[in-house]
């Protein structure tokens, strides 16, 4: 958590636009810093390197998200082409809807329940762990801050509409947690992509992978 380090005096505030999202660069100097702890001053922060590192992390997350989105879409198309005549496979536009459509197709009473038994659990785990984060990262307003030890953190604010009312959210991610989340996203994504590839192969043959 970052509450102690964010109870601080604002030293530097500027904004820029990079990779199509606005990023506010804020440096906070802790008022209650430990005396023998190395604390950066605002002039010592390499903002360009910080923003480059954040964008590289975000770009790698987006790469893994897009790889899964493609795998899910290919799998839905493969299932639609091989479905029993009495079944219907929904092929909707939004990626969240396609996750739902795939889940419906391979759930226990779905048309591909038997072949998708293992994949269904892997898909459910991926969605539980990463789907909300994908929405936050892709659609949230991101603020980048640097704390006294030099680590960056992200403040991600989201705003949507539910039942005709504003629904706002906020998460704070420190650099170590962000890197750990990337590793989990990569691991879970590779596992799901592999399971989907095997399922496509079982449905329509090796050319489907």
C-alpha positions, 0 to 999 in steps of 0.5 A, a space after each residue: 500500500 502507498 498511503 504513508 508515502 502519498 501523505 506528502 508535499 507536492 514538489 513537481 507537477 506536469 503532464 504529457 501525452 504518450 502512447 495515446 493516453 494522458 499521463 500526469 507526472 507527479 513527484 511527492 517528497 515524503 514529510 515523514 521520510 526516514 532520515 537515513 533513507 535515500 530520498 530523491 529530489 524532484 530535479 533528480 528524477 529522470 521523467 523520460 526514463 520513468 515514462 518510457 519504463 511505464 509505457 513499456 510495461 503497459 505495452 507488454 500487458 497490452 500485447 498479452 491481452 491482444 494475443 488472448 483476444 485473438 485466440 478467443 476470437 479464432 476459437 469462437 469462429 472454429 466452434 461456429 464452423 463445427 457446431 451441431 445444426 441444432 446449436 447456436 454460437 454467438 459471435 458478438 463484437 466486443 471482446 468482453 462479449 466474446 469471452 462470455 460467448 466462448 464461456 457459454 459454448 463450453 460450459 457444462 450444458 453447452 454444445 462443446 461441453 465435453 471438448 471444452 471441459 478443461 478449457 472452461 476452467 482455464 478461461 474462468 480463471 483467466 477472466 477472474 484474474 485479469 479481465 477487470 485489469 484489462 478494462 482498467 488498463 485499456 480505458 482508465 485515466 492513468 496518473 504516474 507518480 514517483 515515490 521517494 525511493 525512485 519507484 513509480 506507481 500508477 493511479 488508474 481511475 475509471 468511469 463507466 455508466 451502470 443503471 444510468 448512474 456514474 460508476 467510478 473506480 480507482 486502483 493504485 499499483 506500485 512498480 513491484 506489484 505491476 511487474 508481478 501482475 505482468 508475469 501472472 498475465 503472461 503465464 495465465 495467458 500462455 496457458 489459456 492460449 495453449 488450451 484454446 489452440 488444442 481445442 481448435 485442433 480437436 474441433 477442426 484439425 491442425 490447420 486451425 491453430 
